[in-house]
Amino acid sequence: MNNDAYDHLPVDTPAHIVRMQAEIIKSLPLIERRNVMSCLSDFSYQQTMNLLKKKLQSTDEKLLKIAFIETVYKDDFSAEEHKRIKEFFMKS
């Protein structure tokens, strides 16, 4: 495939299907597109949180929020930033 952003997504859906899904979403009116993206975002969040609850065998909100950030944003922050984020959630 070409050097396309869709070629690098860690999904089990073939890239050409992901492209078709993206085109369908792009063709929607803005308000519908926003609604679809909000639902998809919420679904992804809920799925991740459910997996973390099972993995950690915990419902502690602070621990789950920390685990969520460490899972979803593991490559987006330095070790020091992760440490500060963890400290922030532990204080609140």
Summary of the structure (lengths in Angstrom):
residues: 92
radius of gyration: 16.9
end to end distance: 46.6
largest distance: 47.3
contacts: 189
relative contact order: 0.07
helix: 75%
strand: 0%
